[in-house]
Amino acid sequence: DCLGGLLSVAAQNIVVRIMGTGVVVKHANAARVAENAYTVTLGDMFAAESKDICISSAAGPTSIQVQVEYVDVFNKRPVVSEVLTCSVVTGSTLSAINAHVALQHLRVDVVETMRASAELSRLRKMEEARTALNNMLTKIAATAAQLGRLNEPDQAVITMLTADINECLGSMRSYDEYEQMGSKRMMSKMQTHSAQRCNESSIDTPNLYRCAAKSRMATKFSK
């Protein structure tokens, strides 16, 4: 799987710049560089891979500017995109819930909850740690119910988030169990959903983030 990723890198040193009044960026690698500006360091991306950055605005209707800088591996040259502008609106002009956006915010919430649960577990507050994850399961179920019938890719997000939290809970029955096995499992799940990248050790294990190009290359080298 690692070889498949390394041999399908499409872009390197990716940095996304986001600017806008009252803008709030939810991403593990986001850095606030000014009052209304963030940079998000994404590093490298594999072919056919996608990344999501959750952005909200606390200032009501506003415009947000986004620019991307990266190294084009295929053409061996640096690239700086044009500044793209989009609008954030509120009130009567608010659109219907977008399933993909809602699920990406949910993904970020899951990562943050896992991180908080891991810290509680480190402090031996196992009941509180389990409660945090169970509350997140309730939120996932509520979000799924609110969104209604989902297409296959969106349903896969709900399924994987739910399964991964349950897998973490399965190794948190005691502090000793968590310390021996659960902490490593929790870290792996956090990394997977934070980076939106498959880190399964076996090509046979299903994973939402294993893109086709990486899968083909990994399969080739696993033979």
C-alpha positions in Angstrom: 0.0 0.0 0.0 2.9 2.4 0.8 4.6 1.5 -2.5 1.4 2.1 -4.3 1.1 5.5 -2.8 4.7 6.5 -3.4 4.6 5.6 -7.0 1.4 7.5 -7.8 2.3 10.9 -6.3 0.8 13.6 -8.5 1.5 16.8 -6.6 3.9 17.8 -3.8 4.3 20.5 -1.2 0.7 21.6 -1.5 -0.3 24.7 0.4 -3.8 26.2 0.3 -4.3 29.9 1.3 -7.7 30.9 2.5 -8.8 34.5 3.2 -12.1 36.0 4.2 -13.7 38.1 6.9 -14.6 36.0 9.9 -13.5 32.8 8.1 -12.9 29.7 10.3 -11.0 26.8 8.8 -11.3 23.3 10.3 -8.3 21.2 9.4 -5.6 19.4 11.3 -2.9 21.3 9.3 -4.5 24.7 9.3 -2.5 27.6 10.6 -4.0 31.1 11.2 -1.5 33.5 9.7 -3.5 36.7 10.1 -6.9 37.8 11.5 -8.8 36.7 8.4 -6.3 34.4 6.7 -5.2 30.7 7.0 -2.8 28.4 5.3 -3.4 24.7 5.1 -0.4 22.5 4.4 -1.5 19.3 2.6 1.9 18.0 1.7 1.8 15.4 -1.2 -1.2 14.0 -3.0 -1.6 10.7 -4.9 -3.2 10.4 -8.3 -7.0 10.4 -8.0 -6.8 11.4 -4.3 -9.0 14.1 -3.0 -8.9 16.3 0.1 -11.6 18.3 1.8 -11.1 21.5 3.9 -14.1 22.6 6.0 -14.6 26.4 6.0 -17.2 28.4 7.8 -17.8 32.1 8.4 -18.7 33.7 11.7 -19.3 37.1 10.0 -22.5 36.3 8.1 -22.6 36.9 4.3 -19.0 37.3 3.0 -16.6 36.3 0.2 -13.8 33.8 0.6 -10.6 33.8 -1.5 -8.7 30.6 -2.1 -5.3 30.0 -3.7 -3.3 26.8 -4.2 0.5 26.4 -4.6 2.1 23.1 -5.3 4.7 21.2 -7.4 3.3 19.5 -10.5 5.2 16.1 -10.4 4.2 15.0 -13.9 5.4 18.2 -15.5 8.2 18.9 -13.0 7.3 22.5 -12.4 5.9 24.7 -9.5 2.3 25.9 -9.9 0.5 28.9 -8.3 -3.2 29.0 -9.1 -5.3 32.1 -9.6 -7.2 33.4 -6.6 -10.6 31.9 -6.7 -13.5 33.7 -4.9 -16.7 32.1 -3.6 -19.6 33.6 -1.5 -20.9 32.5 1.8 -24.6 33.5 2.3 -27.0 33.1 5.2 -30.7 33.6 6.0 -33.4 33.2 3.4 -30.8 32.6 0.7 -29.3 29.6 2.5 -29.2 26.5 0.3 -30.4 23.1 1.2 -28.0 20.9 3.2 -25.2 19.5 1.0 -24.6 15.9 2.0 -20.9 16.0 1.0 -20.2 19.2 3.0 -22.2 17.9 6.0 -20.3 14.6 6.0 -16.9 16.3 5.8 -17.7 18.4 8.8 -18.8 15.2 10.5 -15.5 13.6 9.6 -13.6 16.4 11.2 -15.8 16.2 14.3 -15.0 12.5 14.5 -11.2 13.2 14.4 -11.6 15.8 17.1 -13.7 13.5 19.3 -11.1 10.6 18.9 -8.4 13.0 19.9 -10.3 14.1 23.0 -11.1 10.5 23.8 -7.5 9.5 23.5 -6.5 12.3 25.9 -9.2 11.2 28.4 -7.9 7.6 28.1 -4.4 8.7 28.7 -5.6 10.3 32.0 -7.3 6.9 32.8 -10.8 8.5 32.5 -12.0 5.5 30.5 -15.7 6.0 31.2 -15.6 9.6 30.0 -13.5 8.5 27.0 -16.1 5.9 26.0 -19.0 8.3 26.5 -17.4 10.8 24.2 -17.2 8.2 21.4 -20.7 6.9 22.1 -22.0 10.5 21.9 -20.3 10.8 18.5 -22.0 7.6 17.3 -25.3 9.3 18.2 -24.4 12.4 16.3 -23.4 10.3 13.2 -26.8 8.5 13.3 -28.6 11.8 13.7 -26.8 13.3 10.7 -27.5 10.3 8.6 -31.2 10.5 9.5 -31.3 14.2 8.7 -29.6 13.7 5.3 -32.0 10.9 4.4 -31.3 8.6 1.5 -27.6 8.8 0.5 -25.7 7.8 -2.6 -23.2 5.0 -2.3 -20.0 7.1 -1.7 -21.8 9.2 1.0 -23.2 6.2 2.7 -19.7 4.7 2.7 -18.5 7.7 4.8 -21.3 7.0 7.4 -20.5 3.3 7.4 -16.7 3.7 7.9 -16.9 6.5 10.6 -19.4 4.3 12.5 -17.3 1.1 12.1 -14.1 2.8 13.1 -15.5 4.3 16.3 -17.0 1.0 17.3 -13.6 -0.7 16.6 -12.0 1.8 18.9 -14.6 1.2 21.6 -13.9 -2.5 21.3 -10.4 -2.0 22.8 -11.3 0.4 25.5 -12.9 -1.8 28.1 -10.1 -1.1 30.5 -7.1 1.2 30.6 -4.7 -1.8 30.3 -6.5 -2.9 27.1 -6.4 0.6 25.7 -2.8 1.0 26.5 -1.7 -2.3 24.9 -3.9 -2.1 21.8 -6.5 0.6 21.8 -4.2 3.6 21.7 -2.5 2.4 18.5 -5.9 1.6 16.9 -7.2 5.1 17.9 -4.1 6.8 16.5 -4.4 4.9 13.2 -8.1 5.8 12.8 -7.3 9.5 13.6 -4.5 9.6 11.0 -6.7 8.0 8.4 -9.6 10.4 8.7 -7.6 13.5 9.3 -5.4 13.0 6.2 -8.1 11.2 4.2 -5.6 8.6 3.3 -5.6 4.8 3.6 -3.0 3.4 5.9 -4.3 -0.2 6.1 -1.5 -2.7 6.1 -3.4 -5.2 3.8 -4.6 -4.4 0.3 -7.5 -6.8 1.0 -8.9 -4.6 3.8 -11.6 -2.2 2.4 -10.9 1.5 2.9 -12.8 4.5 1.8 -9.7 6.5 1.0 -7.8 3.9 -1.1 -8.1 5.5 -4.6 -8.0 3.5 -7.8 -4.6 4.5 -8.9 -3.0 3.7 -5.6 -4.9 0.4 -5.4 -3.7 -0.7 -8.8 -0.1 0.0 -7.9 -0.3 -1.6 -4.5 -1.9 -4.7 -5.9 0.9 -5.0 -8.5 3.6 -4.8 -5.8 1.8 -7.2 -3.5 2.1 -10.1 -5.9 
